[in-house]
């Protein structure tokens, strides 16, 4: 984090002009066919509302099978006047045919009616089981409840409400100065399984109260994702509902940030800071995970090759299982670097695990393998590869792959 940016509390509603409301409407129980007793349900629906229309950008799943919410969001974003977001957890509304589109549009309309907006000013997020219709009567009640309870202090609770197999909420916010004006950036995410580069079974939302030039967020959303969420991997699967949105409502009152200016660089850096913190928390909370793996690549030919090399190592099932089992087989890391597609010169490569030098200039070093085993026992493990080819650098985040991952996914999918 740069000196101009500091951490604050509040998550998604930390920026000014943002409110959220949550509801417990039993989406997961209804989806599974259970009899839902609303008093026993945790919060599973949120509405996010901005006091003014936003500049917005979004990137979505690369899976050709897309949920209705993803397709409708892509259409609504074209108007670039978004003012609200509704998200429910427990049902993906994917592979549900024409009814799925009707239900997603109803979610937007119900939210718009409560907030005196046009339906195309509302974005939709859904996450959960694939192939089941939304329990719309429950969803409608939840939307009414969430809209009635909007508040600027609901950001952290909203992060909890969108969880599925997550074990903890994922939320972060920062504050910075732009030309003498205090600006805030906040965000939340969910994701635990079906996580792989090019997004995953992941929802991520970032808000800011900064004023920005129209279209600027659309231009930076993919580069921000490439430096954060597209560097996360848990299990090699990517899903049908992946959504990453950035919304700016101008409530801070600063002069609109223009592309190519120092203010644009500062604000983008703050957005990346929030996105990276959320991305790390997704990897740390991977289904069945016991360890966070950070892969840092430096000295690559360029940044794109650094990202490619880092995420290939983080994605390797052999590396994941070696870390989980405490096996100091560093050859698996070199193997993954070799097939990553990134430019590599073995006689320039240096490799460290938890700051223990492992490999240098074409050959393995005389390594204390017990030290590597002890490193693999830690909650966080850093693997550092210096390629010696240029100035490109990147990080990727993953986790170990345990038997518990199988147990979780035997009971719950997406």
PyMOL commands that set and color helices and strands:
alter all, ss='L'
color gray80, all
select helices_A, chain A and resi 11-13+27-31+38-40+68-77+97-115+119-121+136-148+155-161+216-226+229-231+262-284+303-315+317-325+331-339+369-376+403-411
alter helices_A, ss='H'
color red, helices_A
select strands_A, chain A and resi 5-7+18-23+45-60+82-91+122-129+170-178+181-190+203-208+243-248+292-300+350-353+356-360+363-364+380-386+392-399
alter strands_A, ss='S'
color yellow, strands_A
deselect
rebuild
show_as cartoon
